[in-house]
Amino acid sequence: MQSVQEFGDNPVEVRETGHYTEEYIPSFVEKWDSLIDWGKRAESEGTFFIDLLRKRGVKSVLDVATGTGFHSVGLLAAGFETVSADGSADMLAMAFENGMARGGHIMRVVQADWRWLNRDVHGEYDAIVCLGNSFTHLFSERDRRKALAEFYAMLKHDGILVLDQRNYDAILDDGYTSKHRYYYCGEDVTVEPEYVDEGLCRMRYEFPDESIYHLNMFPLRKDYTRRLMAEVGFQRIDTYGDFQHTYRGEQPDFFVHVAEKEYRIEDEEDTQYSGAVGTARSYYNSSDADTFYSTVWGGEDIHIGLYERPGEPIADASRRTVERMAGKLDLTAESVVVDLGSGFGGSARHLAEAYGCRVFALNLSEVENRRHRELNAARGLSDRIEVVDGSFEDIPFADGKADVVWSQDAFLHSGNRVRVLEEAARVLKPGGRLIFTDPMAADGCDPAVLQPILDRIHLDDMGSPGFYTEALARLGFTPADPADGGFEELREHLVTHYARVLEETEHQESNGLARKVSHDYLIQMKKGLRHWVDGGQDRQLTWGIFQFVRDGNS
Ligand SMILES: C[S@@+](CC[C@H](N)C(=O)[O-])C[C@H]1O[C@@H](n2cnc3c(N)ncnc32)[C@H](O)[C@@H]1O
């Protein structure tokens, strides 16, 4: 049996797909398995993979990178029907022993190379898992494509591939020069890139007895892996940050890709909403946005808060905005309020609870609306609040229905704000009130500053205080309070708010949010939040409360 790794005279020239079987020599594998205590590893990964598979109703799993069996044994213990494959017979032998020793599992093991997986493994699976940075062992693009195609073929029509990889972007872009060391489970094993170029990352593993091993791997860039998955036919790919940071930096050490095979006809056919409205709907319906807003804001509100103290909880400040707006109105139990773009319904619940109003909550995102209805039911408010799926560009309510039309931070998503105001005027009773907030461009703002913000939210333009006041005047509205001309400007709260959201995002990211929301989403969100803060500070953006009265004569 081989006892020394063979890399020849020039180790950095070893760039072959099949070489990994020689790199994983038994002494290295045994050392790894005994040092990386399974309990500690299980603790660090938590129930991330199990939860993910259960949430998607997975029953049968093919583990294509079984190694010494860590994930297969976890899957069997969690009750999944599991088949365990690996290209190395030595690994499978150890995995089988581990399965017996840790829970008496009789593992179904198959020695198979990914490039011809379908030849040796049979059946169709709900999920394929390829974990422990295994895909990195493939050195040619042809092999990577073939392996992914083989995985794709072995999945059921709605199956998923879960594949993780080291964050090679960080190593390629700056990790090697900083000679970053990764520590596993305390100080026991240190891993560092010894050599790196776009075609090779040679990792050095050092154990406490000073023995040293190496692995030659292909440095997969995250977006490259995603692209290959899409090109072999996967329809949707979500990429998550680390389940556990082995060091505390900005960047996760690992990425986890979840690639879905299912072809969803509605993705293409959903033409009911187009342009900005379609974009807003897909955004707020996405699991990333749903998870992000419900976690960071606290599940009730998604709007700018009014802050009285630095570092105040976002939920408290957000609630203050609702109270301030409601305080401007003469609401009673007889009042009928239409909330346009009602999100999770925090404002609707406040109005129904505090004033007994009847609220019609119109919102585009069916995902948010589902959550909204559940929250109303839990608070016994379903009879006071009706949650309606729809767009405020085409409000599905009769003329003159509402005493108050209310909206918070939603009109920015419209591609036709004049139309939204016309619709608001139509559903208001004569003499009714329109009250709303919206993040806006300041009048006369520099288009170059605005552009990156518009790009991020996929909009062509934004409203401004001047735009809204002029458009409302044209539609026969008059300011509720002539002293402020219908607009109470509160720009400073926009700055405080987005800075608080950024702070909270970063805090929660290192406390589990990165496991639930995709890496790309978080990167884009943080970038966007910085734009809002800078734009507000530079007085290019603004925010505040508008209150207007609809003409009483028509
Ligand atoms: C920033 S959130 C505000 C949610 C809620 N008003 C609050 O304050 O918590 C923006 C909301 O606007 C909704 N929205 C965007 N475009 C819409 C449209 N055309 N019609 C109805 N709702 C829309 C989204 O679904 C999302 O819930």
The ligand as an SDF file (V2000), in Angstrom:
LIG
                    3D

 27 29  0  0  0  0  0  0  0  0999 V2000
  -40.2000   47.9630    0.6710 C   0  0  0  0  0  0  0  0  0  0  0  0
  -41.5480   46.9050    0.6320 S   0  0  0  0  0  0  0  0  0  0  0  0
  -42.6800   47.7470    1.7210 C   0  0  0  0  0  0  0  0  0  0  0  0
  -43.7290   46.8330    2.3280 C   0  0  0  0  0  0  0  0  0  0  0  0
  -44.7180   47.4890    3.3100 C   0  0  0  0  0  0  0  0  0  0  0  0
  -45.3590   48.6510    2.7570 N   0  0  0  0  0  0  0  0  0  0  0  0
  -44.0010   47.8800    4.5810 C   0  0  0  0  0  0  0  0  0  0  0  0
  -43.8320   49.0630    4.7980 O   0  0  0  0  0  0  0  0  0  0  0  0
  -43.6420   47.0000    5.3430 O   0  0  0  0  0  0  0  0  0  0  0  0
  -42.2280   47.2200   -0.9770 C   0  0  0  0  0  0  0  0  0  0  0  0
  -43.4690   46.4020   -1.2680 C   0  0  0  0  0  0  0  0  0  0  0  0
  -44.0690   46.8650   -2.4650 O   0  0  0  0  0  0  0  0  0  0  0  0
  -44.7160   45.7710   -3.0860 C   0  0  0  0  0  0  0  0  0  0  0  0
  -44.9450   46.1440   -4.4920 N   0  0  0  0  0  0  0  0  0  0  0  0
  -44.0080   46.4940   -5.4060 C   0  0  0  0  0  0  0  0  0  0  0  0
  -44.5960   46.7970   -6.5740 N   0  0  0  0  0  0  0  0  0  0  0  0
  -45.9300   46.6460   -6.4080 C   0  0  0  0  0  0  0  0  0  0  0  0
  -47.0770   46.7970   -7.2560 C   0  0  0  0  0  0  0  0  0  0  0  0
  -46.9460   47.1510   -8.5340 N   0  0  0  0  0  0  0  0  0  0  0  0
  -48.2860   46.5520   -6.7210 N   0  0  0  0  0  0  0  0  0  0  0  0
  -48.4390   46.1700   -5.4380 C   0  0  0  0  0  0  0  0  0  0  0  0
  -47.4050   45.9990   -4.6040 N   0  0  0  0  0  0  0  0  0  0  0  0
  -46.1510   46.2260   -5.0810 C   0  0  0  0  0  0  0  0  0  0  0  0
  -43.7670   44.6200   -2.8770 C   0  0  0  0  0  0  0  0  0  0  0  0
  -44.4070   43.3680   -2.9940 O   0  0  0  0  0  0  0  0  0  0  0  0
  -43.2400   44.9120   -1.4590 C   0  0  0  0  0  0  0  0  0  0  0  0
  -43.9830   44.2430   -0.5000 O   0  0  0  0  0  0  0  0  0  0  0  0
  1  2  1  0
  2  3  1  0
  2 10  1  0
  3  4  1  0
  4  5  1  0
  5  6  1  0
  5  7  1  0
  7  8  2  0
  7  9  1  0
 10 11  1  0
 11 12  1  0
 11 26  1  0
 12 13  1  0
 13 14  1  0
 13 24  1  0
 14 15  1  0
 14 23  1  0
 15 16  2  0
 16 17  1  0
 17 18  1  0
 17 23  2  0
 18 19  1  0
 18 20  2  0
 20 21  1  0
 21 22  2  0
 22 23  1  0
 24 25  1  0
 24 26  1  0
 26 27  1  0
M  CHG  2   2   1   9  -1
M  END
$$$$
